Amino acid sequence: MRIENTDRQTGSASRRSKRYAQLLSLAQARFASQGFEGTSLSQVAKDAGIRKASLYYHFKTKEVLYLAVLGEIVAHLGGLVRDAAAAEGGFVERLDQLGGLVVEYCGKHPEVAPLLLREMVGPGRFVASDGWQAVELTLDLTARFLEAGMAAGAFRRQDPPQLTLSVVGLHPLYF
């Protein structure tokens, strides 16, 4: 019978996960300050204190790394919208809380706003790829939340998708 050391495996997986998140964070800062074209995998590897070959272990290309960075951002923002839509309380309070959480996230991660702006105005590589589906899902969820608030009389009746784009577009411009 073979006894497996699950603590060691969990620790190893945890270290890999932590390293992956670190790499995404470092790459996020580089892509925000230098853009996709101006960022090299060598720079990201140097920032991380690893060899470029080690970076290739996690991300086969610069584009894969960039898509992972933007995917994490959009997933996080989508999670905030999902949480606000599912939370208890009035629509106005939940929308206010959602706005506060988005501002807090962008404030803690100032590189997020320029990346999102480049992508949306571009359109960038993420939006041009399958990433558009994640963006569209988040925008649609936001529009449905606003529409439900309108139906409940909490918000003035207007075009939910247009209002969504207005609300979403305001946040990155502040940063």
C-alpha positions as CSV (number, residue, x, y, z in Angstrom):
1,M,0.0,0.0,0.0
2,R,1.3,3.5,-0.9
3,I,0.9,6.3,1.5
4,E,0.7,9.7,-0.1
5,N,1.8,12.9,1.6
6,T,-1.1,15.1,0.9
7,D,0.3,17.9,3.1
8,R,3.4,18.1,0.9
9,Q,1.4,18.0,-2.3
10,T,-1.0,20.7,-1.0
11,G,1.9,22.8,0.0
12,S,3.6,22.3,-3.4
13,A,0.3,23.2,-5.2
14,S,-0.1,26.2,-2.9
15,R,3.4,27.4,-3.7
16,R,2.8,27.0,-7.5
17,S,-0.5,28.9,-7.1
18,K,1.2,31.7,-5.2
19,R,4.0,31.9,-7.7
20,Y,1.5,32.0,-10.6
21,A,-0.4,34.8,-8.9
22,Q,2.9,36.7,-8.3
23,L,3.8,36.3,-12.0
24,L,0.4,37.6,-13.0
25,S,0.8,40.6,-10.7
26,L,4.3,41.5,-12.0
27,A,3.2,41.1,-15.6
28,Q,0.1,43.2,-15.0
29,A,2.3,46.1,-13.8
30,R,4.6,45.7,-16.9
31,F,1.7,45.5,-19.4
32,A,0.0,48.5,-17.8
33,S,3.1,50.7,-17.9
34,Q,4.6,49.6,-21.2
35,G,1.7,48.0,-23.1
36,F,1.7,44.6,-24.7
37,E,4.2,45.5,-27.4
38,G,6.6,47.2,-25.0
39,T,6.7,44.4,-22.5
40,S,9.0,41.4,-22.9
41,L,9.0,38.1,-21.1
42,S,12.6,38.7,-20.2
43,Q,11.5,41.8,-18.3
44,V,8.8,39.9,-16.5
45,A,11.2,37.1,-15.6
46,K,13.8,39.6,-14.3
47,D,11.1,41.3,-12.2
48,A,10.2,37.9,-10.8
49,G,13.8,37.0,-10.1
50,I,13.5,33.9,-12.3
51,R,14.9,32.7,-15.6
52,K,12.9,33.3,-18.7
53,A,12.7,29.5,-19.2
54,S,11.0,29.2,-15.8
55,L,8.4,31.8,-16.9
56,Y,7.8,29.7,-20.0
57,Y,6.8,26.8,-17.7
58,H,3.8,28.8,-16.6
59,F,3.0,30.8,-19.8
60,K,4.0,29.5,-23.3
61,T,3.9,32.9,-24.9
62,K,3.7,36.6,-24.0
63,E,0.1,36.5,-25.4
64,V,-0.9,33.7,-23.1
65,L,0.5,35.6,-20.2
66,Y,-1.3,38.8,-21.3
67,L,-4.6,37.0,-21.7
68,A,-4.2,35.4,-18.3
69,V,-3.6,38.8,-16.7
70,L,-6.7,40.3,-18.3
71,G,-8.7,37.2,-17.6
72,E,-8.0,37.5,-13.9
73,I,-9.0,41.2,-13.9
74,V,-12.3,40.5,-15.7
75,A,-13.1,37.5,-13.6
76,H,-12.5,39.5,-10.4
77,L,-14.8,42.3,-11.6
78,G,-17.4,39.8,-12.8
79,G,-17.3,38.3,-9.3
80,L,-18.0,41.6,-7.7
81,V,-21.1,42.1,-10.0
82,R,-22.3,38.6,-9.3
83,D,-22.0,39.1,-5.6
84,A,-23.9,42.5,-5.8
85,A,-26.6,40.9,-7.8
86,A,-27.0,38.0,-5.4
87,A,-26.7,40.0,-2.2
88,E,-29.6,40.9,0.0
89,G,-30.8,44.5,0.4
90,G,-32.1,47.2,-1.8
91,F,-30.9,47.9,-5.3
92,V,-29.5,51.3,-4.5
93,E,-27.5,50.0,-1.6
94,R,-26.1,47.1,-3.6
95,L,-25.2,49.3,-6.5
96,D,-23.5,51.7,-4.2
97,Q,-21.6,48.8,-2.6
98,L,-20.6,47.5,-6.0
99,G,-19.3,50.9,-7.0
100,G,-17.3,51.1,-3.8
101,L,-15.8,47.7,-4.3
102,V,-14.8,48.4,-7.9
103,V,-13.2,51.7,-6.8
104,E,-11.4,49.9,-4.0
105,Y,-10.1,47.2,-6.4
106,C,-8.9,49.8,-8.9
107,G,-7.3,51.9,-6.1
108,K,-5.4,48.9,-4.7
109,H,-4.4,47.8,-8.3
110,P,-3.8,51.1,-10.2
111,E,-2.6,49.2,-13.2
112,V,-6.0,47.7,-13.8
113,A,-7.6,50.9,-15.2
114,P,-5.1,51.6,-17.9
115,L,-5.2,47.9,-19.0
116,L,-9.0,47.9,-19.2
117,L,-9.1,51.2,-21.1
118,R,-6.5,50.0,-23.6
119,E,-8.5,46.9,-24.1
120,M,-11.9,48.5,-24.5
121,V,-10.8,51.4,-26.7
122,G,-8.4,49.2,-28.8
123,P,-9.9,46.7,-29.0
124,G,-7.0,44.9,-27.5
125,R,-5.8,41.3,-27.7
126,F,-8.1,40.1,-24.9
127,V,-11.2,41.6,-26.4
128,A,-10.2,40.4,-29.8
129,S,-9.8,36.9,-28.5
130,D,-12.2,34.7,-26.5
131,G,-11.9,37.2,-23.7
132,W,-14.7,39.2,-25.2
133,Q,-17.1,36.5,-23.9
134,A,-16.1,37.1,-20.3
135,V,-16.4,40.9,-20.8
136,E,-19.8,40.4,-22.4
137,L,-21.0,38.1,-19.7
138,T,-20.0,40.7,-17.0
139,L,-21.6,43.6,-18.9
140,D,-24.8,41.5,-19.4
141,L,-25.0,40.6,-15.7
142,T,-24.6,44.3,-14.8
143,A,-27.3,45.3,-17.3
144,R,-29.7,42.6,-15.8
145,F,-29.0,43.9,-12.3
146,L,-29.7,47.4,-13.3
147,E,-32.8,46.3,-15.2
148,A,-34.1,44.5,-12.2
149,G,-33.6,47.7,-10.1
150,M,-35.5,49.6,-12.7
151,A,-38.4,47.1,-12.7
152,A,-38.5,47.4,-8.8
153,G,-38.7,51.2,-9.1
154,A,-35.3,51.8,-7.5
155,F,-33.8,53.4,-10.6
156,R,-35.2,55.6,-13.2
157,R,-36.2,53.7,-16.4
158,Q,-33.6,53.9,-19.1
159,D,-31.7,51.6,-21.5
160,P,-29.9,49.0,-19.3
161,P,-27.0,48.2,-21.7
162,Q,-26.4,51.9,-22.3
163,L,-26.5,52.6,-18.6
164,T,-24.1,49.7,-18.0
165,L,-21.6,51.1,-20.4
166,S,-21.9,54.5,-18.9
167,V,-21.4,53.2,-15.3
168,V,-18.6,50.9,-16.3
169,G,-16.8,53.5,-18.4
170,L,-16.7,56.0,-15.6
171,H,-14.7,53.8,-13.2
172,P,-11.4,53.4,-15.2
173,L,-11.4,57.1,-16.2
174,Y,-11.0,58.1,-12.5
175,F,-7.7,56.3,-12.2
